[in-house]
Amino acid sequence: MNSLGPSLSRISCLNSRTIFQTCCKVDSLATRLAQRSARAHSNWTAPCIERRINLRRAGSRRVWNGVTPSKLTFQHGTRTFASSRRIITKFQDLPKTYDPKVGLRFRDTSLVQDEIRTIFGEGMDAEKGNRVMRLVQGRRVAGTLEDPEITRLLAIEEHIQNRALKWLRESVPVDEVQNAGQRAEQELQDMEADALADSERSGLYAPNSQKTSDVYGKSGLDAIRKRKERKLDQMEKKREREMSQAEEIRQKTGTLSRVNPRGAVELERSEPSEKMKYYIERGQISEMNKPQEMSAFQRLFPSAMVVLGTMLAMYVFTQVYTPPKNSARLWPDMPPSAATIAGIILSNAIILLMWRIPPLYRFMNMNFITVPGYIFPFSMIGSALSHQAPIHLLVNMAILWFVGTRLHEEVGRANFLAIYLSCGVMGNFVSLTSYVVRNLFITSSLGASGAVSGVVGAYLWLNASDKVTLFGVFPPKDWPTFSALGLLTLLIISDLYGALRKHKVVRVDHWNHLGGYATGIVTAEALNHQYRRRLEREKERRKSMSVGEKIMDSIKKTGGGK
């Protein structure tokens, strides 16, 4: 918008002849300025639509540049240029508010789902696809495509970034080499400015502060370099003294003394060896270019059969299992509940260590992690015992220890193991189904969270009317609290909210938790039903017994018949 618009609009609407009756040059100047200020792309509106200027001198009409004043017409209020945010392709145009986590616009409108599917294939929704395109476009303009720090910050998979780059390079031309060079120059300038500022603050450099024969003055960079050289020399001498002392001790005693951490040399991470590269490449379960092409039924049916078979096997196990005698147990002095939980924790810890063995990479990727894009049915069982992060293992096993031991005491070893494994495989299947239904194939899931959620759900359901206390101490009995059923309801609502809420990055598998809770509640109710039937049969049996038989039966139950 022209800042002279309001004032010039008033000038153009005034009758200049009444002000300057004899000065046609001034009138001509005012009209020319008004005419030049009315541009097609301005938003200037004037109250007059048409004005005819009649200049009479000696009964004649005056002509300006071949145009009579009566034909001079101003039309305002028409806007023919609509401003819009332009696509930034040059580093020097990068805004100061640029954030690599947000990226830059790559075109006026976002890509639709069909375009995203054409670029990335199945498994990528429109929101995530447009976000990846903005991030990659920002890196192209900012010159950070080869910056490893930005790569780790954004955490975009390499094959997804390559597809986005291919489309952007064809559709949005950007001189990536020039932008990277300009970024490097700017970083060097910033480093030099910071170094000069540091030297001025420390007193090493003061421009034109001293008389010297050098017309350029003393360089702050030279002073910093000399100071670093002196510091490196001191460190080298100190390291030589420590090494000589260590060598002297080794010659006398055959051992090395402990090296001071300050004197330790920091080693850079070396490139992986050829053998390690072989294991990493072999560990890839496919070329990872795109998910396997199959229907939802084909993707889910094999895993559903494994889940069903596992749950049937667990039911048979509960019917045929007989607790061993105390002399036959591996840890006879440990309570059975603690021994069972310790065995599960040990199994999970061993699988955690197996993830650190390169020759096992492929075996682990096929059997101990769930990937919706690549179906391996037995991963339904393996991923219920699998963790890659120690903190993930620690949290799950801590909950399992505090809740699982109590549930084990109530239901026994066979029922507890059946609940744990059934909830684990069912939680994994529910998680897999949720990803397949939403066409999210580029993701993965593992962990005992579903199994642990099932154990918690079964324990709280069996003790629904009990008050919740922490270690049986807090809160005191006279304090208000809520029941176990209320806590279970709160946990389910929390996971349900997390599952239905839209996340840009999913870090917690809420559907796995919900599947575990549901299975745990069903198994707990089945145990309640079984317990009620057992009580009814016992009542009917005692009704048919004589008085003497009842007395003998009571003596046997109390141990007096031994």
Secondary structure, DSSP 8 states (H G I E B T S, - for coil): --TTHHHHHHHHHS-HHHHSSS-HHHHHHHHHHHHHH--TT-----S-S------EETTEE--BTTB-GGG-----S------------SGGG--TT--TTT----SSS---HHHHHHHH-TT--HHHHHHHHHHHHHHHHHT-TT-HHHHHHHT--HHHHHHHHHHHHHHS---HHHHHHHHHHHHHHHHHHHHHHHHHHHTS--TT-S--S-TT---HHHHHHHHHHHHHHHHHHHHHHHHHHHHHHHHHHSS-----GGG----------HHHHHHHHHH-SS--SS-----HHHHHHHHHHHHHHHHHHHHHHHHH-----GGGSSSTTS-HHHHHHHHHHHHHHHHHHHTT-GGGHHHHHHHSSBBTTB--TTHHHHGGG--SSHHHHHHHHHHHHHHHHHHHHHH-HHHHHHHHHHHHHHHHHHHHHHHHHTT--S--B-SSHHHHHHHHHHHHHHTTTSB--BTTTBS-TTS---BHHHHHHHHHHHHHHHHHS--SS--S-HHHHHHHHHHHHHHHHHHHHHHHHHHHHHHHHHHTS-HHHHHHHHHHHTTTT-
